[in-house]
Amino acid sequence: MSKTWLDFQDQLDLLKQRGLVVGDELTAIHHLQRIGYYRLAGYAYSFRQIIPNNTPPKRRDTFIQGSHFDDIIQLYQFDKRLRLLAFEAIEQIEMAIRTDIAYTLGKRHVNAHEKSECLDAGFCNRFGKRQGKKDLYSQKSDHHAWLDKYDSLVNRAKKQAFVKHNLDTYGCLPIWVACEILDFGALSRLYGGLKYQDRQSIAKKYKTTPDLLSQWLRSLNFIRNIVAHHGRLWNVNMIDRSNISASFPNTSVRQLDNQKPFAYFYLMAHLVEIISPQSDWKVRLIQHLNHFPVPRNSAVSLQDFGYLSAFKKYGW
């Protein structure tokens, strides 16, 4: 059985039938036309009634009493600004890490990213099974898998003037050029493949350990991908999770839920303060959180974001 196509008026009527309060119908239809029913449904989900005695919890199609269409729109707009703040912070973090890796590897060799002797042995080992006198590898090493991704990025960027110049002149990209075409995922995996002492020297700048910084970069890359695809961020369930509390003595931080986004916004604030001490990013984030659009029926709150009242009370 396939889904039935609905025009915008029918979409709105369906929401009303399910108990959503709609004030100005023309404005509501305008939002459906500009944002889309399916995207708004992700924000509306938290306003739907919970089916009791279900693990994990499930929700009915019908809305909690007092759920308003414009409350859902305000939540969407809050999340949109939250994504912009996340993008701004992650951009700074990505640029700083990019420079750190290029500078550190460049001291080892101009093409250190392609040479196993310049990287961690565990990153470069190949795994497989021996059959007779011939080695048949069932999987590539992390480094070989990374090089496959790197080759695809080079191929995608080869028409850019600075890439073409280096390829035509040297036949390859020096590490400081190569880092400029890496996406954040490839960059974070390369950091994880550095020799321990190189990872340690970079991690010290950010007042953490190499293992924790590797975790942090993976988590921030997860958020970056959500932001890049305009996804719902404010209450997303984090998949690539990090140990946030290990590097911070603040007892409030130790209470943060690393499944929720706020823990990683706290982390962004920590990193941005190190990278750009004069930045007002954290101030603007706090101001934004202080204007969270609490709906009339209190169906959602900043607790769904992972925000703790202790941070508002005692500061952070």
N, C-alpha and C positions, 0 to 999 in steps of 0.2 A: 504494500500500500504506500503510495507516494504522498508527499505533502501537497496541499492545495495552495495555489498562488492566490494572494490577496492583494487588492489595491490598498492604497494608504488609508482610505476611509474604513475599509473592512478591517484593516489591522487595528485601527483605533477602536472600532466597535468591539473587537475581540477582547482588547484590554479592558474595556468598560464592562463587558459581560463577566469578566473574571474578577471584578470588584475594584478596579483602579479608578480613582476619582480624577476626572478630567475637567479642568476649568475652561480655559479658552481652547476650543477645538481647532480653530484655524492655526493657532500657534503650535498646538500639539502635532498636527499634520505636517506643519513646516519642519519640525524637529525630526519626524519620521522620514521625511523626504531628504533631509540633509545628513542625518546620522545613520539611519537605517534601523529597521525593527530588530534585526538579529543582534546588532551591537548594543542597542539599548536594553535588550533582553538580559544581557550579562549584568547590567546594573540593576535591573528590575528583579533579578533572581532573589536578592537578599530581602525583598519586600514580600515574597510569597510565603504562604503559610507552611509551617513545618509539620510534617507527618509525624505524629508521636510514636515512640517505641521503635524507631528505626536506627540501626547502626550499620554503616554511617548514616547520619541524618539525611533525609530526603525532603523535598518540598512539593507541595501541591501546585497546580496551575493557578489556583485562586490566590488573591492577594490578602495580606493582613488588613484588617479593618483600619480605615483611615490612611491608606497608602495613596499618595497623590502623584500624578504624572510629573508635575513640576519639581517635586522633591527628587525624583529620579534624574531629571535633567540637571538639577543643581549638583547632584553627586557626580554625574558625568563631567560637568564643567570643572568641579574640584579635581577630579582625576586627571583631566587634561592638563591643568596647570601643574599638578604633581609630576606628570611625565616630563614637562618642560624643565622643571627643577632637577629631576633625575638626569636628564640628558646633559644639562649644563655641568653638573658635577662630574658625571662619568667622562665627559669630553676632557675635562682638565686632568682627571686621573689617568685616562688613556694616553694623553699626550706626554705626561710625565713618565709613565712606565715605558712608553715607546723610546723616549730619550735615554732612560736609564739602561735599557737592554742594549740599544745600539752602541752607547758609549762603553759599556762593560764588555760586550763581545768584541767590539772593534779593537780593544787592546790586545785581544788574543790573536785575531786574524781578520783580515779584511773580508773573508768569506766564512767566518766562524759558524754561521748558521747552517752551512752545508757540510761542515767537517765534524765527524763524530769525536775526534780527539779534543775538540774545544767545548764539548758538551758533556753532560752527565752520562756515565756508563750505563746506568739503568734505563735512561731514555733511549739509548742507541742500541741496546741488545736486541737480537732477533730471537724469536721463539718459534719452535716447531718440533717436528718429530723426524727421527732418522729412519729411513727405509733402505736397507741394504747399505751400499756404499755411497748413496746419494742423499743429500739433505733436501727434504721437501718441507718448506716452511708453510705452516698452516695460517700464519698471520704475520703481518709486517711489524717491525718495531715501531714504537711511538714516533721515533725520529723519521722513519721512512713514511709513515702515515702523514706526519706533519709536512714532509717535503712534497708529497702528492698535493696537499692543500696549497702549499706555497707555490707550486708550479701552476696551479689553476689561477691563483691570484696574479702571478706574473703575466700569464697569458691574457688575463682580462685587462691588465693595465698597460700592456706593451705598446699601445698607441700613444700613451701619454709621453710628452716630450722628454721629461727627465728619465723615464724608464727606457725609452727608445735610445737615447743618447748613451746610457751606460751599457745597454746590451750591444749596441753597435760598436762601441769603443772598447769595452772590456770583455764582452761575451757573457757577463753575469752582473748581478747587482751586489755592490758592497753592502755590508750589513746595515750601515746607516741609511742606505737607499732602500734596501729590502724592507726595513721596519716601517717605512712610509706607506707601503702598500698592504701591510697586514691588517686584517680586521681584528677586532678586540679578542675574538675567540682564538685565532692563530697566535696572537701576541701573548695571551695568557698561557697557552700551551707551551710556547717557546720559553717563557719564564720558568715554567715547571721543569724544562729540560736543561736549564743551565747547571753548570757545576755548582756544588753546594756552596762553596765560598763566594761565588758570584751572586747566587740567590741571597745569601746572607748579607752581603754588602748592600744590596738594594733594599732588603727587608728592614735593615737597621734605620734607613732613612725614614721609614714609615712607622717606626717604633713597634715592630712586631717580629715574628719569626718567619723563616722561609716557608714552612709548611702552612702557616696561617695566611700569609700573603697569597700563596697559591690558591687557597680556598676562597679568599676574598675576591680575587680576580675572576674566578669562575662564577661566583654569585653575582658579581656586578655585570658580567657578560650576559647572564640570564636576564637581569633587569633591562640591560641595554637592548636585548632582542625584543622584549615586550614593548619598550618605548619605540623602537624602530618600526614596529608593525602597528603602532597606535592601539595596543592592547590594554585591557583593564589591569591596572597596577595596584590600586589602593588596598585591595584585600586579596591579592593573588596568593596562592599557596606556593611558597618557594620550593623549587625542586633541587637546585644546586645550593645547598645550605652550608653555612660557615659557622665556625666557633667564634662568636663575636666577643664573648665575655672574657676569654683567656688573656687578652692583651690590655684589659681595662680594669683598674682597681675599684671603680665606682660600683657600689653594691646594687644600684638600680639597673645597671647594664647587665648584671648577672641574672636579672629576672626577665630579661627580654626573651621573647619567643623567636627562635631563628627560623621558624616556618613562616613568619609574617614579615612584611616589607619594612616596617619601621626600623627593625634592627639594622637593616642595610642602609637606611638613610642616616642612622646614627654613624655608621661606618663611613659613609660618604663625607659626612661633616668632619670626622676625624682626619680623613685623608686630605680634604680640601684645605683645612686649616694648616696642614704641614706644607702643602704645595703652594698655597697662596694665602699667607697669613693675614693679608689685608682684606680678604674677600668677605662680603656680607651675606654669602650664600646661606649660612646657617640661620642668620637673623630672618631672612626672607622665608626660609622653610618654616621656622617657628611661627611667623606671622600667618603663613598659609594654613598651618594646622590649627591655629587659634580661630580660624574662620571656617572650620569644618561645618558643612550645612546639615545640622541635626534635623532630621525629618520630623514632621508633626506627630507621628506615632512612634518615634524613637526606634524604628525598625533596624537602623544601623547606627554605629558609633565609631569613634576612633579606636576603640578596643579591637575592632575587626581589622584595623590597620596594624595592630600590635603596639599601639601607643599606650604607655603607662602613665597614670595620673602622677606618679612620683616625679616624672620629668617636668611636668608643668609646675608642680609644687616646689621642687628644690632646684630646678634649673639643670641644664646640661650643656 
